[in-house]
Amino acid sequence: METVTTEAQILSLVHAEVRQRFMQIDDLAHGWEHVSRVYTLAQYIAEREGANGFIAAMAALMHDLGRTASQEGSVHHADLSITLATAILKRYQLRADQQKEILHAILAHSFSRGVKPETLEACVVRDADRLDALGAIGIMRWAITGTVRHTPETLTYHPDDPFAEQHALDDSRYMLDHFYAKLLKLGETMMTETGRALAHRRTAFMRIYLSEFAGELKI
């Protein structure tokens, strides 16, 4: 067990360990850069919302740990993150309630896992993670993810209906559909006032991007 006495010391040690783990994987959309941004956003939101900064920061650091596991893909990454985070937390003298709140925030961050956040800190971490899918950074991550997951049948957009005004959404076939299937809806799912304000600004930028995209297609 680590001999540490302050939350700041624990956070520093966990930060270093998580960073080192992510340095071993190659994932431009969900790697250390993403984790670092979510960590910063979680701290920013927690401060403004009066949440426990330590709980939110710890959960943000470890929310995607499952993506560093060798079995990632066969088990949901959020569940793997819980397993890995539990092992890390056992090394430190955290109260049982603190460990429970950190683990809950990790589990509840996932869009696809569908677990409802039951604490303010879980809301903070979920908002922070979803905000990283929006704005200029979100567009970059969308392009990276679409490229990585593409198949021979994938197109960047529907040739006759680029902005999904008529066809049924299929973001596994048309990359641009992902804006309408998920990204433009994320702002509506924000749980905090700070998250909603940031999402509004970032979503507005994405709509500008789509407007420019439409204009360029018309030339």
LINKAZI-V89778 format. One record per backbone hydrogen bond with DSSP energy under -0.5 kcal/mol. CO is the residue of the C=O (numbers start at 1). NH is the residue of the N-H. Records with the same first field share a line. If there is no record, write none. Layout:
BEGIN
CO->NH, NH
END
This chain:
BEGIN
2->4
6->10
7->11
8->12
9->13
10->14
11->15
12->16
13->17
14->18
15->19
16->20
17->21
18->22
19->23
21->24
22->25
25->27
27->31
31->35
32->36
33->37
34->38
35->39
36->40
37->41
38->42
39->43
40->44
41->45
42->46
43->47
44->48
45->49
46->50, 51
51->53
52->56
53->57
54->58
55->59
56->60
57->61
58->62
59->63
60->63
62->65
64->67
65->68
66->69
69->72
71->74, 75
75->73
76->79, 80
77->81
78->82
79->83
80->84
81->85
82->86
83->87
84->88
85->89
86->90
88->91
89->92
91->2
92->94
95->99
96->100
97->101
98->102
99->103
100->104
101->105
102->106
103->107
104->108
105->109
106->109
107->110
110->114
119->123
120->124
121->125
122->126
123->127
124->128
125->129
126->130
127->131
128->132
130->133
131->134
134->138
135->139
136->140
137->141
138->142
139->143
140->144
141->145
142->146
143->147
144->148
145->149
147->150
151->154
155->175
156->176
161->164
170->173, 174
173->155, 175
174->177
175->178
176->179, 180
177->180, 181
178->182, 183
179->184
182->185, 186
183->186
185->188
186->189
187->190
192->196
193->197
194->198
195->199
196->200
197->201
198->202
199->203
200->204
201->205
202->135, 206
203->207
204->208
205->209
206->210
207->211
208->212
209->213
210->214
211->215
212->216
213->217
214->218
215->219
216->219
END
